[in-house]
Amino acid sequence: MSKKQSKESKDGGNSPAGGTLYVEIKDLPAQSCIRADDIEVYLRHVAYSTKINKLVNKFMARLKWLALSERFTIFDATVDRYFEIRNHNIAQ
């Protein structure tokens, strides 16, 4: 029998090293001070900040893809400008 097995058998398997689940051990103190109303306050804060920043996030998303959504227009304007400069130089 190994040392781990003998340790489990001594205390009935209720020690943290014994192999039982943490939630099955009733005599351990709570490891967190988070209460249910703390979670509610956090969710309310996140929902409010999301609501406030909705238009800003929408604008930033459109701005991010502006170059790609208007790429043909930009390309067309560049080609037109190139031919204007070329024709102007040929005319001189």
N, C-alpha and C positions, 0 to 999 in steps of 0.2 A: 504494500500500500504506500502511495507517495505521500509527501508532506502536505500537499494541498488537500488530498482526500481525508487525511487524518484531522486537519484543521476544520473542515466542513462537518465532520461527524462529531467533533467536540461541542460546538455551539449550535448544533441543529441546522446549520446552513444559513443562519441569519446574520452573519457578519458580512461587511462589505466585500471582503476578500473571499467569502464563502461561495459565491456563484449565484446568489438569488438576485432578483431584480430590485432596483432601488425603490420602486413604488411599493414593493412588498414589505419593506422594512419600516415598521411603524414608529420605532423609538428614535429615529434620526430627526434632528431639527430641520426646519424648512431652509432651503438653500437660496431662496429668493424673497425679496420684500415687495414684489410687484403685486398690487391688488387689482381687482376687477375694474374699479373705477379709474385706475391709472391707464389701463388699456382703452377704456372708453374716451378719456381725455385725449390720448394720443390719436385715436382714430378720428375724433372730431377735429383736431388740429390738422391732420393730414388732409381730411376732406375739405376743410376751409382753405388751406393753402393751394390745393389743387384747383378749387373753384376760382380763387383769385388769379392764379397764374395761367388759367386756361387760354385766354386770348393771347398772352405773351408767348406761350408754348406753340400756339397755332401759327402766330406770326413768324417765330423762329424756324418752324418746320417749313413754311412756305419760302422763307428767305434762303434756307439751306439748299433747296432744290431749284431755286430760280434760274441759275445758270444752265441747269440741265433741261428745264421745261421750256426755256426760250432759246435753246441752242441753235435751232434752224434760223430763227430771226437774227440772232447775232452773226451767224455764219453768212447769211444773205447780205446783211449790212456790211460786213467786212469785204465780201467779194465786190459789192457795188462800189465801195470806197476805193478798193484797189484799182478797178477799171477807171474810175474818175481821175485818180492820180496818174494812171498810165496815159489816158487820153490827153490830159493836161500837159504832160511832159512831151508827148508826141507832137502836140500842137505848137509847142515852143520851138 
